[in-house]
Amino acid sequence: MSALKLYHNALSTCSQKVRFVLAEKNIDFESHEIDLMAGEQHQDWYVKLNPKHVVPTIEHDGRILTESSLIIQYLEALSKEPELTPTDPYARYEVGQWIRLVDDEVHPAAPIITFAIGPRPLILQQPEEVREANINAMPNERARAIRRSVIEHGVNAPEFGDALRTFIKMLDRMESRLVGQTWLVEDRVSLAEASVLAYVVRMDDMAMGSLFDHSIRPNVANWFENLKALPSFKKAVDEWTPDFVRDMFRQNGEAVWPDIEAQLN
């Protein structure tokens, strides 16, 4: 297999998704980290690769691939071992349902959850002109408005409640699906795990793990423990997450948890 270049970010949910599949399939890649906080994704050279100003992007055999859900399906076709898509037609449909749920509902809510909590204190310390330059470089007007709102208001932003409910809806769906089984589709790791894992990781990193502890959603709790025990999880997530960033996210999450908890009632 020819060399594969991955343009990604350590904490990006979509990058974690793609790195997990690369790790599961033992596909080597040439790493090019994109500094999202510094706005590297808005630089001209990168926008030529990814006009949406987002990560990840893959360069392979002279071709450029974007959109993480399409990338993981490309990697599945590229390397069949191990297979992450079931052979049973209905099971394949179920995997597709999880991919669609993430693309349509969960991922659009993720930046709201993330920027209302994780890097918000650091962003607020930036000079206003730097902060505004990074926001204005985002190509989507609605996304710019939402980013300003969550940076200004945090978890009290009007958009936060709906985003939180979207994440909880995903957890509830997972809890029901995991009754009597270890993984989301059949009894094997699949692209369904690759699709949802980063969003559960994001909640855990920001001290929201009580939403899926053993007393509330035990099936999700067991699923997450099994997932974290996989070598591919360590390779795709743990090895890329700096301890100081994880500590910062958790501290910021703990600080606003009472405000989050109030929105659950």
C-alpha positions as CSV (number, residue, x, y, z in Angstrom):
1,M,0.0,0.0,0.0
2,S,1.3,3.4,-0.9
3,A,2.0,6.0,1.8
4,L,-1.0,7.6,3.3
5,K,-0.9,11.2,4.6
6,L,-3.3,12.2,7.4
7,Y,-3.9,15.8,8.2
8,H,-5.6,15.8,11.6
9,N,-5.7,17.2,15.1
10,A,-5.2,15.3,18.4
11,L,-8.5,16.3,20.0
12,S,-10.7,16.5,16.9
13,T,-13.6,14.1,17.1
14,C,-13.5,13.3,13.4
15,S,-9.7,12.8,13.6
16,Q,-10.2,10.3,16.4
17,K,-12.7,8.5,14.4
18,V,-10.4,8.1,11.4
19,R,-7.3,7.2,13.6
20,F,-9.4,4.5,15.3
21,V,-10.1,2.8,12.0
22,L,-6.4,3.2,10.9
23,A,-5.4,1.6,14.2
24,E,-7.9,-1.2,13.9
25,K,-6.6,-2.0,10.5
26,N,-2.9,-1.4,11.3
27,I,-2.6,1.1,8.5
28,D,0.5,3.3,8.8
29,F,0.2,6.9,8.0
30,E,2.3,10.0,7.7
31,S,1.1,12.4,10.3
32,H,0.5,16.1,9.7
33,E,-1.1,17.8,12.7
34,I,-3.1,20.9,12.2
35,D,-3.2,23.5,15.0
36,L,-6.9,24.3,15.2
37,M,-6.4,26.8,18.1
38,A,-3.9,28.8,16.0
39,G,-6.3,28.7,13.0
40,E,-4.0,26.6,10.8
41,Q,-7.1,25.0,9.2
42,H,-7.8,28.4,7.6
43,Q,-4.5,28.9,5.9
44,D,-4.6,28.9,2.1
45,W,-2.4,25.8,1.7
46,Y,-4.8,23.7,3.8
47,V,-8.0,25.2,2.4
48,K,-6.9,24.0,-1.0
49,L,-6.9,20.5,0.5
50,N,-10.1,20.9,2.5
51,P,-12.4,23.8,1.4
52,K,-14.5,23.3,4.6
53,H,-11.5,24.4,6.8
54,V,-11.9,21.2,8.9
55,V,-9.9,18.1,9.8
56,P,-9.2,15.3,8.9
57,T,-8.1,15.2,5.4
58,I,-6.3,12.2,3.8
59,E,-4.0,12.2,0.8
60,H,-3.6,8.8,-0.8
61,D,-2.4,7.8,-4.2
62,G,-2.5,11.4,-5.3
63,R,-6.1,11.8,-4.3
64,I,-7.6,14.0,-1.6
65,L,-10.3,12.6,0.7
66,T,-12.4,14.6,3.1
67,E,-15.4,13.9,5.3
68,S,-14.6,11.5,8.1
69,S,-17.5,9.2,7.6
70,L,-16.6,8.8,3.9
71,I,-12.9,8.3,4.9
72,I,-13.6,5.5,7.3
73,Q,-15.7,3.7,4.6
74,Y,-12.8,4.2,2.1
75,L,-10.4,2.7,4.6
76,E,-12.8,-0.2,5.1
77,A,-12.7,-0.9,1.4
78,L,-8.9,-0.3,1.2
79,S,-8.0,-2.9,3.8
80,K,-10.3,-5.8,4.6
81,E,-8.5,-7.1,7.8
82,P,-10.2,-6.8,10.2
83,E,-13.6,-6.3,8.6
84,L,-15.4,-3.5,10.4
85,T,-18.6,-3.9,8.4
86,P,-20.9,-7.0,8.9
87,T,-21.8,-9.2,6.0
88,D,-25.4,-9.6,7.1
89,P,-27.5,-7.0,5.1
90,Y,-29.5,-5.8,8.0
91,A,-26.5,-5.5,10.2
92,R,-24.8,-3.4,7.5
93,Y,-27.9,-1.2,7.5
94,E,-27.6,-0.8,11.3
95,V,-24.0,0.3,10.9
96,G,-25.2,2.9,8.4
97,Q,-27.8,4.1,10.9
98,W,-25.1,4.9,13.4
99,I,-23.0,6.7,10.8
100,R,-26.1,8.7,9.7
101,L,-27.0,9.6,13.3
102,V,-23.6,11.0,13.9
103,D,-23.4,12.9,10.7
104,D,-27.0,14.4,10.9
105,E,-27.4,15.0,14.6
106,V,-24.5,14.3,16.9
107,H,-21.5,15.9,15.1
108,P,-23.3,19.3,14.5
109,A,-23.9,19.4,18.3
110,A,-20.3,18.6,19.2
111,P,-18.7,22.0,18.6
112,I,-21.3,23.5,20.8
113,I,-20.6,21.2,23.6
114,T,-16.8,21.5,23.1
115,F,-16.4,25.2,22.8
116,A,-18.9,26.0,25.5
117,I,-16.6,24.1,28.0
118,G,-13.2,22.8,26.9
119,P,-11.1,25.5,25.3
120,R,-13.4,28.4,26.1
121,P,-11.3,29.9,28.9
122,L,-8.2,29.9,26.7
123,I,-10.1,31.4,23.8
124,L,-11.4,34.2,26.0
125,Q,-7.8,35.0,26.9
126,Q,-6.9,35.6,23.3
127,P,-6.8,39.2,22.0
128,E,-10.3,40.0,20.6
129,E,-8.8,40.5,17.1
130,V,-7.3,37.1,17.1
131,R,-10.5,35.4,18.4
132,E,-12.6,37.3,15.8
133,A,-10.1,36.5,13.0
134,N,-10.4,32.8,13.7
135,I,-14.2,32.9,13.8
136,N,-14.5,35.1,10.7
137,A,-12.4,32.6,8.8
138,M,-15.1,29.9,9.3
139,P,-16.8,29.6,5.9
140,N,-20.3,29.0,7.3
141,E,-22.2,32.0,8.6
142,R,-24.5,30.1,11.0
143,A,-21.5,28.3,12.4
144,R,-19.8,31.6,13.0
145,A,-22.8,32.9,14.9
146,I,-23.0,29.8,17.1
147,R,-19.3,29.8,17.9
148,R,-19.6,33.5,19.0
149,S,-22.6,32.6,21.2
150,V,-21.0,29.6,23.0
151,I,-17.7,31.4,23.5
152,E,-19.5,34.4,25.0
153,H,-22.1,32.5,27.1
154,G,-20.6,29.0,27.7
155,V,-23.0,26.4,28.8
156,N,-25.7,29.1,29.3
157,A,-25.7,29.8,25.5
158,P,-29.2,29.3,24.0
159,E,-27.8,26.6,21.7
160,F,-26.3,24.5,24.5
161,G,-29.4,22.8,25.8
162,D,-30.4,21.3,22.4
163,A,-26.8,20.1,21.9
164,L,-26.8,18.5,25.3
165,R,-30.1,16.7,24.6
166,T,-28.8,15.5,21.3
167,F,-25.9,13.8,23.1
168,I,-28.2,12.3,25.7
169,K,-30.5,11.0,23.0
170,M,-27.4,9.2,21.5
171,L,-26.6,7.7,24.9
172,D,-30.2,6.5,25.3
173,R,-30.1,4.9,21.9
174,M,-26.8,3.2,22.7
175,E,-28.1,2.0,26.1
176,S,-31.1,0.3,24.5
177,R,-29.1,-1.2,21.6
178,L,-26.4,-2.6,24.0
179,V,-28.9,-4.8,26.0
180,G,-27.4,-8.3,26.1
181,Q,-24.4,-7.5,23.8
182,T,-21.0,-6.0,24.0
183,W,-20.9,-3.9,20.8
184,L,-23.4,-1.8,18.9
185,V,-23.9,-4.1,15.9
186,E,-23.7,-7.9,16.2
187,D,-21.0,-8.8,18.7
188,R,-18.0,-7.2,17.1
189,V,-16.3,-3.9,16.8
190,S,-17.5,-2.1,13.7
191,L,-17.7,1.2,12.0
192,A,-20.5,2.0,14.4
193,E,-18.0,2.1,17.2
194,A,-15.7,4.2,15.1
195,S,-18.5,6.7,14.5
196,V,-19.7,7.3,18.0
197,L,-16.6,6.7,20.1
198,A,-15.2,10.3,19.9
199,Y,-18.4,11.9,21.2
200,V,-18.5,9.7,24.3
201,V,-14.8,10.4,24.8
202,R,-15.6,14.1,24.5
203,M,-18.2,13.9,27.3
204,D,-15.8,11.9,29.5
205,D,-12.9,14.4,28.9
206,M,-15.1,17.3,30.0
207,A,-16.3,15.7,33.2
208,M,-19.7,14.6,31.9
209,G,-19.0,10.9,32.4
210,S,-21.7,10.7,35.1
211,L,-24.2,10.8,32.2
212,F,-23.2,7.2,31.4
213,D,-21.9,5.8,34.7
214,H,-23.0,2.3,35.9
215,S,-25.9,3.6,37.9
216,I,-27.5,5.5,35.0
217,R,-26.6,3.8,31.7
218,P,-24.7,0.6,32.7
219,N,-24.6,-0.8,29.2
220,V,-22.9,2.3,27.8
221,A,-20.6,2.3,30.8
222,N,-19.6,-1.3,30.0
223,W,-19.2,-0.5,26.3
224,F,-16.9,2.4,27.1
225,E,-14.8,0.3,29.4
226,N,-14.4,-2.4,26.7
227,L,-13.6,0.2,24.1
228,K,-10.9,1.8,26.2
229,A,-9.3,-1.5,26.7
230,L,-8.7,-2.0,23.0
231,P,-5.1,-1.4,21.7
232,S,-6.6,0.6,18.8
233,F,-8.3,3.0,21.3
234,K,-5.1,3.7,23.1
235,K,-3.3,4.1,19.8
236,A,-6.0,6.4,18.3
237,V,-7.0,8.4,21.3
238,D,-4.9,8.1,24.4
239,E,-1.5,8.4,22.7
240,W,-2.6,11.6,21.0
241,T,-4.2,13.4,23.9
242,P,-1.8,15.5,26.0
243,D,-2.3,15.1,29.7
244,F,-2.4,18.8,30.4
245,V,-5.1,19.3,27.8
246,R,-7.2,16.5,29.2
247,D,-6.7,17.9,32.7
248,M,-7.7,21.4,31.5
249,F,-10.9,20.1,29.8
250,R,-11.9,18.1,32.9
251,Q,-11.3,21.1,35.2
252,N,-13.3,23.3,33.0
253,G,-16.1,20.7,32.8
254,E,-16.2,20.3,36.6
255,A,-16.4,24.0,37.0
256,V,-19.6,24.3,35.0
257,W,-21.2,20.9,35.8
258,P,-23.7,22.4,38.2
259,D,-25.0,24.6,35.4
260,I,-25.1,21.6,33.1
261,E,-26.8,19.4,35.7
262,A,-29.5,22.1,36.1
263,Q,-30.4,21.7,32.4
264,L,-31.0,18.0,32.8
265,N,-34.1,18.5,35.0
